[in-house]
């Protein structure tokens, strides 16, 4: 009897091992392996008028966790508009350079908040900044960033490019090129690129696919010109999608027709 139950137990263990191997080898097919997710600072406000909404942070962390489970390497650049915009400060009489540096600090604050939310979701995360702040983050070094990604850690890039007069969109494209990302995912509150602002024009129609040249010819505002041109020159595709809709991030990674793809 003991031998009989021992044989059953042995077969169950073998079956469990085979199933585990099968699950690891045959995950859902993903279109992209390494991505850079660009989030605006305003996205972190949720329904608030200023600052950071913990619920929105938690939602984003869970969405990111779902794609990390699929062995996707994730890097993130986040804006600081929910706290401070250098351009807005300059328009009110502040020195533009000082204002931009304040904006860079705002992106690092957001980066710390997102890092905390991701770690709460049990994801290993590293914050790398373009401005050295060794007490709270690692300095940006390309090889170090890539190594973190290869080890399955989520990497957040804070501080923009580290230079005034450049937006976080430009920082996102620059970092994506440096780490060899397959695509930039621009998470917004709109589900793609439209012929005009869908929140103001009810007749606006959505593009599923569009080329870089068509975006320029139609004067469609996706990113600032520096960032957009840099992406075009390096043949780095951009997908604009609604980050606030649950499950959208995983659908984009899976290659489903979500948002608008800019390439060519």
Secondary structure by P-SEA (a helix, b strand, c coil): caaaaaaaaaaaaaaaaaaaaaaaaccccccccbbbbbbbcccccccccccccaaaaaaaaaaaaaaaaabbbbbbbbbccccccaaaaaaacccaaaaaaaaaaaaaaaaaaaaaaaaaaccbbbbbbccccccccccccaaaaaaaaaabbbbbbccccccccccaaaaaaaaaaaaccccccccccccccccccccccccbbbbccccaaaaaaaccccccaaaaaaaaaacbbbbbccccccaaaaaaaacccccccccc
